[in-house]
Amino acid sequence: MQTIDLNDFMKVELRVGRVLSARAFPEARKPAYVLEVDFGPEIGMRRSSAQITALYGPEELVGRLVVGVVNLAPRQIGPVRSECLVTGFHDAQGRVALCVPDRDVPPGTRLL
């Protein structure tokens, strides 16, 4: 495992956001949703392509808090410009489980 120092870690902007909408992304190569996530007044709304369809339906995602990387360069994924990376962990079957705060915190709060 490669180690990093605190300055390297601080370059990654991990922020809490609230999912405003989630819809199927049929144009994606792998099953995915297009999420619109509110990261608070400083950052605003960001769009993300998220491969989380195995464990979540779009209706259960709306209103949930998620942790996203908001300072990655945007990526064009088919017709969608993905503007943040919603974080998660692969389970034993390879399905992605979201990384989420266990308490309600304001959108835009930075992980430290």
PLY file of the C-alpha trace (Angstrom):
ply
format ascii 1.0
element vertex 112
property float x
property float y
property float z
element edge 111
property int vertex1
property int vertex2
end_header
0.00 0.00 0.00
1.30 3.44 -0.91
1.26 6.00 1.89
0.35 9.67 1.50
0.84 12.62 3.79
-1.89 14.87 5.18
-1.35 17.45 2.43
-2.12 14.81 -0.22
-5.29 13.78 1.61
-6.45 17.39 1.99
-6.37 17.81 -1.81
-9.37 15.47 -2.08
-12.64 17.33 -1.46
-14.93 14.72 0.10
-18.26 16.41 0.81
-21.71 15.35 1.97
-24.51 15.81 -0.52
-28.22 15.09 -0.65
-29.58 13.21 -3.66
-32.21 15.38 -5.38
-33.05 12.99 -8.20
-32.08 9.57 -9.52
-32.96 8.09 -12.89
-31.92 5.11 -14.97
-28.99 5.66 -17.34
-29.71 3.21 -20.19
-26.90 4.60 -22.37
-24.22 3.56 -19.83
-22.10 0.47 -20.62
-22.75 -0.96 -17.15
-26.03 -0.52 -15.24
-26.03 2.94 -13.65
-28.15 5.83 -12.48
-27.76 9.52 -13.16
-27.87 11.28 -9.81
-28.31 14.98 -9.15
-26.74 15.75 -5.79
-26.98 18.98 -3.78
-23.63 19.76 -2.11
-24.86 22.91 -0.38
-24.63 26.63 -1.19
-20.84 26.76 -1.69
-20.69 23.97 -4.31
-24.26 23.60 -5.52
-25.77 20.77 -7.53
-23.54 18.22 -9.26
-24.48 15.36 -11.59
-22.96 11.89 -11.24
-23.16 8.58 -13.07
-23.27 5.95 -10.32
-23.11 2.16 -10.74
-25.23 1.43 -7.68
-28.21 -0.28 -9.31
-27.66 -3.70 -7.68
-28.48 -2.51 -4.15
-30.59 0.63 -4.67
-33.67 1.67 -6.58
-33.95 5.26 -7.81
-36.91 6.01 -5.54
-34.99 5.06 -2.37
-32.01 7.26 -3.29
-33.89 10.57 -3.41
-33.37 12.44 -0.14
-30.42 10.28 1.00
-27.11 11.71 2.08
-24.04 10.52 0.17
-20.32 11.27 0.26
-18.87 12.54 -2.98
-15.53 13.73 -4.35
-16.36 17.15 -5.77
-12.97 18.24 -7.13
-12.32 15.54 -9.72
-12.25 16.72 -13.32
-15.64 16.12 -14.98
-15.95 13.02 -17.20
-18.19 12.64 -20.21
-20.00 9.30 -19.96
-22.12 8.97 -23.08
-24.59 11.86 -23.07
-23.99 12.64 -19.37
-21.28 14.87 -17.92
-20.38 13.35 -14.56
-19.27 16.19 -12.26
-18.53 14.31 -9.03
-17.76 10.81 -7.81
-20.27 9.32 -5.37
-18.32 7.00 -3.07
-19.05 3.44 -2.06
-17.59 0.04 -1.22
-17.85 -3.27 -3.10
-19.43 -6.06 -1.07
-18.47 -9.75 -1.38
-20.65 -10.08 -4.52
-19.13 -6.97 -6.15
-22.19 -4.78 -5.58
-21.56 -1.16 -4.55
-22.81 -0.08 -1.12
-22.85 3.70 -0.64
-20.52 5.43 1.77
-22.85 7.58 3.88
-22.73 9.55 7.14
-24.55 7.84 9.99
-26.10 11.12 11.20
-27.79 14.02 9.45
-25.21 16.65 8.50
-25.65 19.70 6.25
-24.98 19.28 2.54
-21.52 20.59 1.71
-19.91 19.46 4.96
-16.36 18.36 4.28
-14.99 15.04 5.48
-11.92 15.67 7.63
0 1
1 2
2 3
3 4
4 5
5 6
6 7
7 8
8 9
9 10
10 11
11 12
12 13
13 14
14 15
15 16
16 17
17 18
18 19
19 20
20 21
21 22
22 23
23 24
24 25
25 26
26 27
27 28
28 29
29 30
30 31
31 32
32 33
33 34
34 35
35 36
36 37
37 38
38 39
39 40
40 41
41 42
42 43
43 44
44 45
45 46
46 47
47 48
48 49
49 50
50 51
51 52
52 53
53 54
54 55
55 56
56 57
57 58
58 59
59 60
60 61
61 62
62 63
63 64
64 65
65 66
66 67
67 68
68 69
69 70
70 71
71 72
72 73
73 74
74 75
75 76
76 77
77 78
78 79
79 80
80 81
81 82
82 83
83 84
84 85
85 86
86 87
87 88
88 89
89 90
90 91
91 92
92 93
93 94
94 95
95 96
96 97
97 98
98 99
99 100
100 101
101 102
102 103
103 104
104 105
105 106
106 107
107 108
108 109
109 110
110 111
